[in-house]
Amino acid sequence: MNDSEFCEHLEIEVTVLKVWVEQHWLVPRHADSGWIFEEDDLARARLIQDLTGPMGVNDDGIDVAMQLLDQVHGLRGRLSALMAAIRSQDPDIQRLILSRIDEA
């Protein structure tokens, strides 16, 4: 979706969206016609709205929250790749690896 559709979904002004992008809280794709936003951008924006609105988190807090969110997302990706690698192993090796994880 483009920036105006994105703002309409969130009921925010374009100036607010520009600040969020400048702060790197949202990183839309660039196209000839402007910014393109995906569903995950919409979810991030709703989180930003919750943090800045009812929760009263300041800009520094939003920076930290978005960085942590990005780290969790990256770790989930790595964990998925690790689980796929484990599943590709012989069943005996899988059991050994999973037993070591259970011991930790």
A tleap script that builds the chain and sets N, CA, C and O, in Angstrom:
source leaprc.protein.ff14SB
mol = sequence {
  NMET ASN ASP SER GLU PHE CYS GLU HIE LEU
  GLU ILE GLU VAL THR VAL LEU LYS VAL TRP
  VAL GLU GLN HIE TRP LEU VAL PRO ARG HIE
  ALA ASP SER GLY TRP ILE PHE GLU GLU ASP
  ASP LEU ALA ARG ALA ARG LEU ILE GLN ASP
  LEU THR GLY PRO MET GLY VAL ASN ASP ASP
  GLY ILE ASP VAL ALA MET GLN LEU LEU ASP
  GLN VAL HIE GLY LEU ARG GLY ARG LEU SER
  ALA LEU MET ALA ALA ILE ARG SER GLN ASP
  PRO ASP ILE GLN ARG LEU ILE LEU SER ARG
  ILE ASP GLU CALA
}
set mol.1.N position { 0.833 -1.170 0.000 }
set mol.1.CA position { 0.000 0.000 0.000 }
set mol.1.C position { 0.884 1.242 0.000 }
set mol.1.O position { 2.012 1.211 0.492 }
set mol.2.N position { 0.373 2.317 -0.545 }
set mol.2.CA position { 1.162 3.552 -0.589 }
set mol.2.C position { 1.013 4.328 0.719 }
set mol.2.O position { 0.278 3.915 1.616 }
set mol.3.N position { 1.715 5.451 0.819 }
set mol.3.CA position { 1.729 6.183 2.077 }
set mol.3.C position { 0.368 6.753 2.456 }
set mol.3.O position { 0.026 6.782 3.639 }
set mol.4.N position { -0.409 7.201 1.492 }
set mol.4.CA position { -1.719 7.754 1.844 }
set mol.4.C position { -2.676 6.660 2.321 }
set mol.4.O position { -3.445 6.879 3.256 }
set mol.5.N position { -2.636 5.499 1.695 }
set mol.5.CA position { -3.456 4.368 2.153 }
set mol.5.C position { -3.015 3.935 3.552 }
set mol.5.O position { -3.841 3.634 4.414 }
set mol.6.N position { -1.710 3.909 3.757 }
set mol.6.CA position { -1.147 3.529 5.049 }
set mol.6.C position { -1.634 4.476 6.137 }
set mol.6.O position { -2.082 4.037 7.196 }
set mol.7.N position { -1.547 5.774 5.873 }
set mol.7.CA position { -2.006 6.775 6.838 }
set mol.7.C position { -3.505 6.655 7.099 }
set mol.7.O position { -3.965 6.825 8.228 }
set mol.8.N position { -4.249 6.364 6.057 }
set mol.8.CA position { -5.694 6.199 6.200 }
set mol.8.C position { -6.023 5.017 7.112 }
set mol.8.O position { -6.900 5.116 7.971 }
set mol.9.N position { -5.315 3.897 6.922 }
set mol.9.CA position { -5.534 2.721 7.782 }
set mol.9.C position { -5.276 3.044 9.247 }
set mol.9.O position { -5.993 2.572 10.128 }
set mol.10.N position { -4.262 3.842 9.501 }
set mol.10.CA position { -3.844 4.145 10.871 }
set mol.10.C position { -4.487 5.398 11.442 }
set mol.10.O position { -4.373 5.683 12.635 }
set mol.11.N position { -5.163 6.142 10.577 }
set mol.11.CA position { -5.771 7.417 10.953 }
set mol.11.C position { -4.720 8.371 11.525 }
set mol.11.O position { -4.897 8.960 12.591 }
set mol.12.N position { -3.608 8.503 10.769 }
set mol.12.CA position { -2.541 9.426 11.144 }
set mol.12.C position { -2.275 10.385 9.990 }
set mol.12.O position { -2.661 10.128 8.849 }
set mol.13.N position { -1.616 11.482 10.301 }
set mol.13.CA position { -1.221 12.453 9.286 }
set mol.13.C position { 0.066 11.994 8.609 }
set mol.13.O position { 0.852 11.249 9.194 }
set mol.14.N position { 0.272 12.434 7.395 }
set mol.14.CA position { 1.488 12.098 6.654 }
set mol.14.C position { 2.719 12.623 7.387 }
set mol.14.O position { 3.779 11.999 7.331 }
set mol.15.N position { 2.598 13.752 8.068 }
set mol.15.CA position { 3.735 14.303 8.811 }
set mol.15.C position { 4.184 13.350 9.917 }
set mol.15.O position { 5.380 13.231 10.182 }
set mol.16.N position { 3.242 12.677 10.559 }
set mol.16.CA position { 3.579 11.688 11.589 }
set mol.16.C position { 4.322 10.525 10.954 }
set mol.16.O position { 5.333 10.059 11.480 }
set mol.17.N position { 3.815 10.062 9.823 }
set mol.17.CA position { 4.462 8.959 9.110 }
set mol.17.C position { 5.890 9.333 8.718 }
set mol.17.O position { 6.801 8.516 8.846 }
set mol.18.N position { 6.087 10.544 8.249 }
set mol.18.CA position { 7.430 10.984 7.861 }
set mol.18.C position { 8.392 10.942 9.040 }
set mol.18.O position { 9.549 10.553 8.885 }
set mol.19.N position { 7.924 11.338 10.207 }
set mol.19.CA position { 8.767 11.288 11.408 }
set mol.19.C position { 9.138 9.841 11.716 }
set mol.19.O position { 10.296 9.549 12.017 }
set mol.20.N position { 8.166 8.935 11.645 }
set mol.20.CA position { 8.427 7.527 11.947 }
set mol.20.C position { 9.452 6.937 10.991 }
set mol.20.O position { 10.303 6.144 11.391 }
set mol.21.N position { 9.364 7.329 9.730 }
set mol.21.CA position { 10.331 6.833 8.735 }
set mol.21.C position { 11.695 7.471 8.983 }
set mol.21.O position { 12.715 6.787 8.908 }
set mol.22.N position { 11.731 8.771 9.278 }
set mol.22.CA position { 13.002 9.454 9.577 }
set mol.22.C position { 13.689 8.839 10.791 }
set mol.22.O position { 14.916 8.750 10.833 }
set mol.23.N position { 12.906 8.418 11.774 }
set mol.23.CA position { 13.447 7.794 12.979 }
set mol.23.C position { 13.851 6.332 12.727 }
set mol.23.O position { 14.443 5.691 13.595 }
set mol.24.N position { 13.530 5.815 11.548 }
set mol.24.CA position { 13.795 4.425 11.163 }
set mol.24.C position { 12.961 3.430 11.974 }
set mol.24.O position { 13.321 2.261 12.106 }
set mol.25.N position { 11.840 3.918 12.512 }
set mol.25.CA position { 10.932 3.004 13.191 }
set mol.25.C position { 10.176 2.181 12.159 }
set mol.25.O position { 9.774 1.048 12.420 }
set mol.26.N position { 9.990 2.769 10.982 }
set mol.26.CA position { 9.429 2.080 9.825 }
set mol.26.C position { 10.422 2.234 8.679 }
set mol.26.O position { 11.015 3.297 8.494 }
set mol.27.N position { 10.593 1.167 7.919 }
set mol.27.CA position { 11.515 1.218 6.778 }
set mol.27.C position { 10.763 0.686 5.556 }
set mol.27.O position { 10.870 -0.491 5.213 }
set mol.28.N position { 9.999 1.571 4.903 }
set mol.28.CA position { 9.229 1.128 3.741 }
set mol.28.C position { 10.130 0.888 2.537 }
set mol.28.O position { 11.256 1.381 2.470 }
set mol.29.N position { 9.609 0.123 1.595 }
set mol.29.CA position { 10.310 -0.042 0.325 }
set mol.29.C position { 10.098 1.235 -0.490 }
set mol.29.O position { 9.082 1.917 -0.357 }
set mol.30.N position { 11.071 1.533 -1.325 }
set mol.30.CA position { 10.964 2.703 -2.194 }
set mol.30.C position { 10.521 2.271 -3.583 }
set mol.30.O position { 10.972 1.253 -4.110 }
set mol.31.N position { 9.635 3.057 -4.161 }
set mol.31.CA position { 9.187 2.840 -5.531 }
set mol.31.C position { 9.171 4.200 -6.228 }
set mol.31.O position { 9.305 5.241 -5.584 }
set mol.32.N position { 9.006 4.178 -7.533 }
set mol.32.CA position { 8.961 5.436 -8.288 }
set mol.32.C position { 7.857 6.357 -7.776 }
set mol.32.O position { 8.001 7.580 -7.785 }
set mol.33.N position { 6.763 5.760 -7.333 }
set mol.33.CA position { 5.621 6.555 -6.880 }
set mol.33.C position { 5.719 6.964 -5.416 }
set mol.33.O position { 4.856 7.692 -4.926 }
set mol.34.N position { 6.750 6.511 -4.707 }
set mol.34.CA position { 6.900 6.858 -3.291 }
set mol.34.C position { 7.162 5.627 -2.449 }
set mol.34.O position { 7.759 4.655 -2.912 }
set mol.35.N position { 6.711 5.679 -1.212 }
set mol.35.CA position { 6.907 4.562 -0.297 }
set mol.35.C position { 5.862 3.482 -0.515 }
set mol.35.O position { 4.715 3.761 -0.862 }
set mol.36.N position { 6.287 2.241 -0.303 }
set mol.36.CA position { 5.381 1.094 -0.339 }
set mol.36.C position { 5.462 0.405 1.025 }
set mol.36.O position { 6.547 0.090 1.513 }
set mol.37.N position { 4.307 0.179 1.621 }
set mol.37.CA position { 4.226 -0.452 2.939 }
set mol.37.C position { 3.575 -1.822 2.832 }
set mol.37.O position { 2.680 -2.047 2.016 }
set mol.38.N position { 4.046 -2.726 3.672 }
set mol.38.CA position { 3.526 -4.093 3.727 }
set mol.38.C position { 2.723 -4.269 5.014 }
set mol.38.O position { 2.651 -3.364 5.845 }
set mol.39.N position { 2.124 -5.445 5.163 }
set mol.39.CA position { 1.336 -5.737 6.356 }
set mol.39.C position { 2.181 -5.673 7.637 }
set mol.39.O position { 1.702 -5.223 8.677 }
set mol.40.N position { 3.442 -6.125 7.555 }
set mol.40.CA position { 4.278 -6.073 8.762 }
set mol.40.C position { 4.590 -4.630 9.162 }
set mol.40.O position { 4.771 -4.338 10.344 }
set mol.41.N position { 4.652 -3.727 8.179 }
set mol.41.CA position { 4.817 -2.303 8.494 }
set mol.41.C position { 3.593 -1.779 9.241 }
set mol.41.O position { 3.711 -0.965 10.157 }
set mol.42.N position { 2.439 -2.248 8.842 }
set mol.42.CA position { 1.197 -1.846 9.498 }
set mol.42.C position { 1.190 -2.323 10.957 }
set mol.42.O position { 0.784 -1.584 11.854 }
set mol.43.N position { 1.634 -3.540 11.181 }
set mol.43.CA position { 1.706 -4.073 12.547 }
set mol.43.C position { 2.690 -3.263 13.397 }
set mol.43.O position { 2.403 -2.949 14.552 }
set mol.44.N position { 3.849 -2.926 12.823 }
set mol.44.CA position { 4.830 -2.106 13.546 }
set mol.44.C position { 4.245 -0.739 13.875 }
set mol.44.O position { 4.421 -0.230 14.981 }
set mol.45.N position { 3.554 -0.153 12.915 }
set mol.45.CA position { 2.966 1.171 13.116 }
set mol.45.C position { 1.908 1.138 14.220 }
set mol.45.O position { 1.816 2.068 15.021 }
set mol.46.N position { 1.119 0.082 14.262 }
set mol.46.CA position { 0.117 -0.038 15.330 }
set mol.46.C position { 0.791 -0.166 16.695 }
set mol.46.O position { 0.305 0.374 17.688 }
set mol.47.N position { 1.911 -0.883 16.737 }
set mol.47.CA position { 2.669 -0.970 17.980 }
set mol.47.C position { 3.196 0.410 18.375 }
set mol.47.O position { 3.123 0.795 19.543 }
set mol.48.N position { 3.719 1.144 17.413 }
set mol.48.CA position { 4.212 2.507 17.677 }
set mol.48.C position { 3.074 3.370 18.220 }
set mol.48.O position { 3.265 4.131 19.168 }
set mol.49.N position { 1.899 3.248 17.619 }
set mol.49.CA position { 0.745 4.011 18.107 }
set mol.49.C position { 0.421 3.652 19.557 }
set mol.49.O position { 0.163 4.536 20.374 }
set mol.50.N position { 0.435 2.366 19.873 }
set mol.50.CA position { 0.151 1.932 21.247 }
set mol.50.C position { 1.203 2.464 22.219 }
set mol.50.O position { 0.879 2.931 23.311 }
set mol.51.N position { 2.459 2.385 21.806 }
set mol.51.CA position { 3.543 2.825 22.688 }
set mol.51.C position { 3.502 4.331 22.924 }
set mol.51.O position { 3.668 4.792 24.053 }
set mol.52.N position { 3.280 5.094 21.859 }
set mol.52.CA position { 3.301 6.553 21.992 }
set mol.52.C position { 2.007 7.096 22.570 }
set mol.52.O position { 1.998 8.158 23.193 }
set mol.53.N position { 0.916 6.374 22.368 }
set mol.53.CA position { -0.384 6.841 22.853 }
set mol.53.C position { -0.653 6.414 24.280 }
set mol.53.O position { -0.179 7.043 25.226 }
set mol.54.N position { -1.425 5.330 24.435 }
set mol.54.CA position { -1.858 4.911 25.777 }
set mol.54.C position { -0.710 4.608 26.740 }
set mol.54.O position { -0.841 4.826 27.945 }
set mol.55.N position { 0.401 4.112 26.226 }
set mol.55.CA position { 1.504 3.731 27.115 }
set mol.55.C position { 2.417 4.899 27.452 }
set mol.55.O position { 3.169 4.832 28.424 }
set mol.56.N position { 2.363 5.971 26.664 }
set mol.56.CA position { 3.134 7.170 26.960 }
set mol.56.C position { 4.642 7.024 26.842 }
set mol.56.O position { 5.387 7.717 27.534 }
set mol.57.N position { 5.101 6.128 25.971 }
set mol.57.CA position { 6.542 5.914 25.800 }
set mol.57.C position { 7.122 7.068 24.968 }
set mol.57.O position { 6.526 7.484 23.975 }
set mol.58.N position { 8.279 7.574 25.378 }
set mol.58.CA position { 8.908 8.676 24.639 }
set mol.58.C position { 9.706 8.139 23.439 }
set mol.58.O position { 9.805 6.929 23.238 }
set mol.59.N position { 10.265 9.051 22.660 }
set mol.59.CA position { 10.978 8.670 21.439 }
set mol.59.C position { 12.149 7.726 21.712 }
set mol.59.O position { 12.366 6.775 20.961 }
set mol.60.N position { 12.899 7.984 22.775 }
set mol.60.CA position { 14.021 7.102 23.102 }
set mol.60.C position { 13.523 5.690 23.418 }
set mol.60.O position { 14.148 4.699 23.038 }
set mol.61.N position { 12.404 5.618 24.108 }
set mol.61.CA position { 11.816 4.320 24.422 }
set mol.61.C position { 11.335 3.597 23.181 }
set mol.61.O position { 11.456 2.376 23.085 }
set mol.62.N position { 10.788 4.344 22.226 }
set mol.62.CA position { 10.350 3.744 20.960 }
set mol.62.C position { 11.564 3.199 20.217 }
set mol.62.O position { 11.511 2.102 19.660 }
set mol.63.N position { 12.664 3.965 20.206 }
set mol.63.CA position { 13.903 3.485 19.566 }
set mol.63.C position { 14.316 2.135 20.137 }
set mol.63.O position { 14.610 1.200 19.392 }
set mol.64.N position { 14.335 2.040 21.453 }
set mol.64.CA position { 14.743 0.796 22.113 }
set mol.64.C position { 13.766 -0.323 21.775 }
set mol.64.O position { 14.182 -1.434 21.444 }
set mol.65.N position { 12.476 -0.037 21.855 }
set mol.65.CA position { 11.465 -1.063 21.570 }
set mol.65.C position { 11.587 -1.585 20.141 }
set mol.65.O position { 11.488 -2.791 19.914 }
set mol.66.N position { 11.798 -0.701 19.186 }
set mol.66.CA position { 11.905 -1.127 17.789 }
set mol.66.C position { 13.186 -1.923 17.554 }
set mol.66.O position { 13.183 -2.890 16.793 }
set mol.67.N position { 14.277 -1.524 18.200 }
set mol.67.CA position { 15.524 -2.287 18.078 }
set mol.67.C position { 15.363 -3.681 18.664 }
set mol.67.O position { 15.815 -4.663 18.076 }
set mol.68.N position { 14.719 -3.767 19.820 }
set mol.68.CA position { 14.480 -5.072 20.431 }
set mol.68.C position { 13.564 -5.930 19.567 }
set mol.68.O position { 13.792 -7.130 19.412 }
set mol.69.N position { 12.543 -5.321 19.013 }
set mol.69.CA position { 11.639 -6.045 18.118 }
set mol.69.C position { 12.399 -6.601 16.916 }
set mol.69.O position { 12.181 -7.746 16.517 }
set mol.70.N position { 13.285 -5.797 16.343 }
set mol.70.CA position { 14.088 -6.249 15.208 }
set mol.70.C position { 15.020 -7.392 15.607 }
set mol.70.O position { 15.222 -8.336 14.843 }
set mol.71.N position { 15.586 -7.298 16.810 }
set mol.71.CA position { 16.463 -8.376 17.282 }
set mol.71.C position { 15.682 -9.671 17.480 }
set mol.71.O position { 16.151 -10.742 17.095 }
set mol.72.N position { 14.509 -9.583 18.069 }
set mol.72.CA position { 13.673 -10.774 18.265 }
set mol.72.C position { 13.304 -11.379 16.918 }
set mol.72.O position { 13.345 -12.597 16.746 }
set mol.73.N position { 12.947 -10.535 15.975 }
set mol.73.CA position { 12.595 -11.025 14.637 }
set mol.73.C position { 13.788 -11.747 13.999 }
set mol.73.O position { 13.629 -12.818 13.414 }
set mol.74.N position { 14.978 -11.158 14.116 }
set mol.74.CA position { 16.182 -11.788 13.570 }
set mol.74.C position { 16.485 -13.115 14.244 }
set mol.74.O position { 16.857 -14.086 13.584 }
set mol.75.N position { 16.324 -13.155 15.562 }
set mol.75.CA position { 16.570 -14.397 16.301 }
set mol.75.C position { 15.569 -15.482 15.923 }
set mol.75.O position { 15.929 -16.655 15.831 }
set mol.76.N position { 14.331 -15.102 15.707 }
set mol.76.CA position { 13.321 -16.082 15.285 }
set mol.76.C position { 13.687 -16.677 13.927 }
set mol.76.O position { 13.501 -17.871 13.693 }
set mol.77.N position { 14.205 -15.842 13.045 }
set mol.77.CA position { 14.644 -16.333 11.741 }
set mol.77.C position { 15.795 -17.315 11.862 }
set mol.77.O position { 15.813 -18.358 11.208 }
set mol.78.N position { 16.754 -16.966 12.706 }
set mol.78.CA position { 17.905 -17.862 12.921 }
set mol.78.C position { 17.463 -19.170 13.575 }
set mol.78.O position { 17.949 -20.241 13.212 }
set mol.79.N position { 16.551 -19.087 14.528 }
set mol.79.CA position { 16.046 -20.284 15.191 }
set mol.79.C position { 15.302 -21.178 14.197 }
set mol.79.O position { 15.419 -22.402 14.251 }
set mol.80.N position { 14.550 -20.575 13.306 }
set mol.80.CA position { 13.859 -21.339 12.258 }
set mol.80.C position { 14.858 -22.071 11.371 }
set mol.80.O position { 14.662 -23.240 11.039 }
set mol.81.N position { 15.926 -21.382 10.989 }
set mol.81.CA position { 16.958 -22.008 10.156 }
set mol.81.C position { 17.645 -23.142 10.909 }
set mol.81.O position { 17.943 -24.186 10.330 }
set mol.82.N position { 17.896 -22.936 12.197 }
set mol.82.CA position { 18.513 -23.973 13.015 }
set mol.82.C position { 17.607 -25.194 13.111 }
set mol.82.O position { 18.076 -26.325 12.987 }
set mol.83.N position { 16.328 -24.976 13.327 }
set mol.83.CA position { 15.389 -26.102 13.418 }
set mol.83.C position { 15.296 -26.849 12.080 }
set mol.83.O position { 15.189 -28.075 12.062 }
set mol.84.N position { 15.337 -26.126 10.981 }
set mol.84.CA position { 15.324 -26.780 9.666 }
set mol.84.C position { 16.581 -27.622 9.487 }
set mol.84.O position { 16.515 -28.726 8.946 }
set mol.85.N position { 17.727 -27.112 9.939 }
set mol.85.CA position { 18.976 -27.866 9.839 }
set mol.85.C position { 18.918 -29.121 10.704 }
set mol.85.O position { 19.389 -30.181 10.294 }
set mol.86.N position { 18.344 -29.005 11.892 }
set mol.86.CA position { 18.205 -30.176 12.767 }
set mol.86.C position { 17.288 -31.214 12.121 }
set mol.86.O position { 17.589 -32.407 12.137 }
set mol.87.N position { 16.172 -30.759 11.555 }
set mol.87.CA position { 15.229 -31.686 10.921 }
set mol.87.C position { 15.827 -32.393 9.706 }
set mol.87.O position { 15.355 -33.459 9.311 }
set mol.88.N position { 16.857 -31.807 9.117 }
set mol.88.CA position { 17.469 -32.422 7.939 }
set mol.88.C position { 18.474 -33.516 8.312 }
set mol.88.O position { 19.002 -34.199 7.434 }
set mol.89.N position { 18.735 -33.682 9.600 }
set mol.89.CA position { 19.711 -34.666 10.062 }
set mol.89.C position { 19.056 -36.038 10.261 }
set mol.89.O position { 17.833 -36.173 10.303 }
set mol.90.N position { 19.901 -37.020 10.376 }
set mol.90.CA position { 19.464 -38.370 10.696 }
set mol.90.C position { 18.669 -38.323 12.018 }
set mol.90.O position { 19.000 -37.538 12.906 }
set mol.91.N position { 17.628 -39.154 12.149 }
set mol.91.CA position { 16.811 -39.128 13.368 }
set mol.91.C position { 17.610 -39.295 14.665 }
set mol.91.O position { 17.283 -38.671 15.674 }
set mol.92.N position { 18.656 -40.133 14.646 }
set mol.92.CA position { 19.471 -40.298 15.858 }
set mol.92.C position { 20.178 -38.994 16.224 }
set mol.92.O position { 20.265 -38.636 17.398 }
set mol.93.N position { 20.673 -38.300 15.228 }
set mol.93.CA position { 21.342 -37.009 15.457 }
set mol.93.C position { 20.314 -35.987 15.964 }
set mol.93.O position { 20.604 -35.206 16.870 }
set mol.94.N position { 19.132 -36.001 15.381 }
set mol.94.CA position { 18.080 -35.090 15.840 }
set mol.94.C position { 17.792 -35.295 17.324 }
set mol.94.O position { 17.731 -34.337 18.095 }
set mol.95.N position { 17.614 -36.555 17.712 }
set mol.95.CA position { 17.332 -36.859 19.115 }
set mol.95.C position { 18.479 -36.396 20.024 }
set mol.95.O position { 18.235 -35.854 21.102 }
set mol.96.N position { 19.712 -36.606 19.595 }
set mol.96.CA position { 20.872 -36.195 20.377 }
set mol.96.C position { 20.885 -34.668 20.564 }
set mol.96.O position { 21.068 -34.171 21.675 }
set mol.97.N position { 20.691 -33.953 19.483 }
set mol.97.CA position { 20.693 -32.487 19.564 }
set mol.97.C position { 19.558 -32.014 20.474 }
set mol.97.O position { 19.776 -31.179 21.351 }
set mol.98.N position { 18.368 -32.535 20.272 }
set mol.98.CA position { 17.220 -32.093 21.071 }
set mol.98.C position { 17.368 -32.480 22.544 }
set mol.98.O position { 16.894 -31.755 23.419 }
set mol.99.N position { 18.013 -33.599 22.825 }
set mol.99.CA position { 18.241 -33.988 24.230 }
set mol.99.C position { 19.214 -33.015 24.888 }
set mol.99.O position { 19.062 -32.683 26.064 }
set mol.100.N position { 20.210 -32.558 24.136 }
set mol.100.CA position { 21.163 -31.574 24.672 }
set mol.100.C position { 20.476 -30.239 24.963 }
set mol.100.O position { 20.804 -29.556 25.933 }
set mol.101.N position { 19.531 -29.887 24.119 }
set mol.101.CA position { 18.778 -28.649 24.345 }
set mol.101.C position { 17.929 -28.779 25.600 }
set mol.101.O position { 17.851 -27.849 26.402 }
set mol.102.N position { 17.290 -29.940 25.769 }
set mol.102.CA position { 16.459 -30.165 26.952 }
set mol.102.C position { 17.274 -30.141 28.233 }
set mol.102.O position { 16.753 -29.780 29.289 }
set mol.103.N position { 18.552 -30.521 28.158 }
set mol.103.CA position { 19.417 -30.531 29.342 }
set mol.103.C position { 19.807 -29.120 29.776 }
set mol.103.O position { 20.125 -28.894 30.944 }
set mol.104.N position { 19.784 -28.192 28.861 }
set mol.104.CA position { 20.266 -26.832 29.149 }
set mol.104.C position { 19.330 -26.070 30.039 }
set mol.104.O position { 19.597 -24.914 30.369 }
savepdb mol mol.pdb
quit
